[in-house]
Amino acid sequence: TRRRVLSGTCACAKARACLVILDARRGRFLECFVEWSLLGGMLEFPTLPVSPSASSTAFLRAPRALAQAAPAANTSLQGVSRPFQGGTGAFPRCSSARGSHAGLACTSLALATHACLRSRRLGAGVTTRQVPPRSVRCHAAQQPERVPVQAEPAIQPGFLEFPDDNFFFGAATAAYQIEGAATEDGRKPSIWDDFSHTEGWTEGKATGDVGCDHYHLFREDVELMAGLGLQAYRFSISWSRLIPDGDGEVNPAAVEYYSNLIDALLAKGITPWITLYHWDMPSALEQKFGGWLGPKEKIVSAFGNYARTCFSLFGARVKHWITLNEPWCSAVLGYLSGEHAPGRDKAPETEPYIAAHHMLVSHAQAVAIYRKEFAAAQRGTVGVTLNADWRQPWNAASDGDREAARQAMDFSLGWFAHPIWFGCYPQCMVDACGDRLPKFTPEEQELLRDSSDFFGLNSYSSNFSRKLCKPLDGKGYWWDIGVEWWHKDPRWEKTDMGWPVVPWGFRELILYIHRTYSPSGGIVITENGCAFESAASVKFDDRPGALQPQPRSAAKHLDAKAAAEVERSMKDIAEDVNRRRFLKAHLSAVHAARVQGADVRGYFAWSLLDNFEWGHGYTKRFGIVHVDYATQRRTVKASGKWFARVIEDRGFEAPLKDEQFAGGTF
């Protein structure tokens, strides 16, 4: 049979079952004690697959599924050397090719449980690690009630599975951060070339002139990706390399370069995801009409023509497009604080809103072009990537703090997500900004509404929000928000960027997006990662010239003694324990969100390579692969090796308590 039903009325408070199974991979027997509380009534287990041709992987899944099916507050596993592999949801997803006598295991547990219930035996086992319950129907004596499950990332034990049929893993980069070759083969400057070459704007006077020399080393880097087992690679096209003047003639050398990169990826079975705009507006357009601040018609037309060019040249091989990367950063950091290109900060009340408005309309225009001219033949998807940090109410019981958190989310994520999914700005922004917030025409609203086939999400941290204790003194975007969005738990650990590490906030953000916007193509984590270097890495970067990239062709040759010293030190440099902890905790959060129903379909680690980190130059390393900028040598870090195992195994063991990050959980 494909369903096991246990029925009858039980007066006891707890029940306990014991299942003895064989761990075929380790050749030993394991005991599992499962204990739960019962309210009485009928307990129905979910449908379970029965396959006589299964591996030990699925053999271990079945008992854990039953344990998770219990509605109990108390579920304990004792004496289990390897926690049962749980997966992400309904058991029918399990492939029969990966199953094992799951039916027999399920029957054994069901019979043992039934015997416990019939004899009214009470279990007294000690709870060692809590297993979040799976969906179950408990028919209470009075009225049916479903109790929502709050899955905790980095706490639930066992094997966290990401099935191959509905989830992929990849890594991401951006053109200006890694390509280099800034003046080669017809490329002209972007606003980031201008910005980084201006005295005082980047740490150490760093520029992207050389970067990771990816323009010359892309074939080597693709081999590296293949070795990691990446299923997808997200990269951006340099607008000023492909169309040097921003609008007009196409650069043949750029077409050849990107075409070769795409072919190399496909030859290795790696799916390309292309971002059209990752902050590098061609300088020619900035000088000609002000870039994103220029007349709406001009910038929308230029971006539309650029998008059409990319779709036409590469769309037969590329099926996943992202129009804009983090338009919030482009608007706020570029036109309010001035810490990013083009470095404007003189009109914080208006310019961020104008630039953002033009980005939104340009996005809608590019999507309309793809859907009208290319979608039918190319059968691809096009969407947007938005960045957001989760804003948790300071006091969840306070109406004021809950409203403050909602308003903080609307002013950050909603600023762009609301127009793209609903066709309009959040009402709180309209109320706060008045005429300073540009208005969409009816035609633009129609173009914008549902103009993303998926929800691309970049996220790195979280904060607490609360209502204002006193009026803010100032003007512009930060003051328009009208709430205190910046509070932190002092126990939170921080990355080298100073950003708090809050895995549960990542889970809550994903669930918020799923429930608020319900993207038809699901959610794709297009960036998640951290700058978290070891002491050995910091010491390595203290060497003279260590953070001044050189092309591989110009790298100095090391003598045998120096080369051996670098080789020895690289072992310690690559041991990035905290980055591995970060990725593990945040993938646990993704898993927890999926358990609660969030439609998350992929995860890109940021970043594949250490690279030019914008205003921080090369002082902050986000890569799962270390780059020695003086020689352009690549070394896979411990986090990269762990990520490769996750991809191969389609999951990982949940973090133990001592691996989890400090601070209270929600």
Phi, psi and omega in degrees: 000161180252012179212135176246124182240128177249120185231168180126161180263132183239131180264349185282160181276330183221158173224153182224138178231149178237131178233128176255123183230166178254123173275099187296330182289329181254353176065040178213162180271147179232147175249137177235120174259125181242123184233136178211162177264149181233142176267349183104162180102202183261135177247121183246123178280153178290166179299135181235142179283148175238116181224126180278357184240064187236158177275172182293342180299306180286335177303324180276343181291318191301310180297326179291328178298318180293322178297320180286337180288339181290142183274013192286151172282339184244101176237123184233146175240125180237144174068021181262116182285334175225118182302148180298143183277120193262331185077188188248352185182225187299137181294333179304345178290337185297134178280140180296334180292338181251009181273180177204175193306060184296324181299319179294319179296317180297317180297318180301314181292319180298317180294318179297319179295317181298320179296320179298317182293318182295324183269001179057033181281140179257134178273148180233022181294154180271128179289123180257317178216133185278134176254116179300134182291149175270179181297140180204149176256115179249111182272095182289164184296326185266291183217149181295144178209133177253121181268121181294146180260131175256092181286132181259121176293150177064015178234318182296135184274172173103187180272121180266110188261142175237095187303142183294336186279349181215022178203139179230159179241143177205188175221160188229156174212183174218150189304304186293337183280337185231334191295314189070210179048045190295333182241015184264152170053040171089359179291140176246167187294152169250177179295336178282332170298311180298315184295311184289338178272001176270129184306129172090359184269338180230152179295133179067019182057032184289148175224173176264020183303322181247318180056232178261010180056031184296332180303324180263339187249017187298326180294319176298320180291325176294321175299321178298316178299317180296321178296329177281346180082019182302137176269338182212153178225122178259124178218167180245157174265135175282110181305316184281355170271318182284314178233087191308325180265008178087329179208137180119227188292144179266142181273111183301324180296322178292320178300316180296316181298307182292326177295318178294321178296314179299315180297320180296320178296311182297325179296335179262007179074024180256126183278123178280135171242120186251130172263128181284320184229109175241059167081005187249066174304132176303135180301327181301320180286325176298319181283327184286314182215016174092014177058233183293343178270349185292179177309132185305317184298323183287314182288324178295319179294315182296316180293322177298317179294321177297315179298315180301320179299315180295315179300318183292318184284321191239353188294338178292336181249340182253123185249004182223118183237143174236124184287306185232141172257121174046064178300335176301314180296317179301318184285311187281312182282335181269332187234003177239298180277335180075013182275352173237164177299141007271012172077036182260137180213018186270343182226066184293343181283336188233315190299319178301322182288323179293312180300315180298319180300315181292326176296317181297315180294323178295319175302311182300320180295317180297318179296318179298320178297314181297312184294325183278320190256338190231333190302317184299319182276320186272335176055048179249186178236152178221137183205199184225155174244122180245145177257148178198147166252147179286140176246107180267136176303134178303316176234106185296342179272354182265124176300321181296318180287325176295319177294323178297317179296318179297318181293322177297321177293320180295323182283347178251283180293314184296334178310321181252323183290321180301309178300320185288329179257332184244348177086010182205161176284156175301143184299326180295329177288319178300316181292320185282324187265335180060228183288349178288341178268116181301157181250144176275143171286162176304323179293320178293321177300319180293320178294322184287320187301125181057042183263028175218127182283345178207170178250104175278127185236127169250127180209144185226343187199186180210164176215169169261146176238148177213162179294158182297134173274331176207156182301144177278145181253107180156189180212154180110190189305310184300325180278331178296330181304320171075015177220165175269098188261000197255006187288148184227157171277122183298344180278346182299135172285154182236150177278179177296343176277352184084013181270131178297145178260112186225080183303321180295331176294325176297316177300313182295323178297315179299315180296322178299315180296316180301316184281329184276317188249340178042058183299131185296329180264014178078183179253135174239122176284102185272346171205134169197128182177194184201156166264110187208082187263155177282164178298325179295324179292318178299317179297320179300321182284347178282351178294146177303129177080002184295330183253027176241092187302142175236144174299150179306322183294338182256003183295140179287141178280129179270141174287172186300320181294314180294321180295321179293323179294317177298319181298318179294316182290334183295332179297318178285324180298321185282352183274076184267075186302318185289329176291321177298318176301316181299309182297319180296315180295320184281329172291329173298322178294320177299315179299315180298321178294320178295322177301324180274006173108356180294135183270077179260126190246351180193163183216120174254121174285136171253117007227166175301309185241148163303145186201186177291111184263060173051235184296339179276359180062230182254015184279344180243125184251121179253354191285152168272357173234126180283139176241121171275102189296334181287333182238349185063026175284136177256136176224122180292128179278170178301324178296323178293321178293320177296317180299321179297321178293323177300315180296316181294318183274351184062034177156191184198164175287134182301149181300140173283169185302319183284353176269345188282158184274150184290163179108155180293152176256156178244000000 
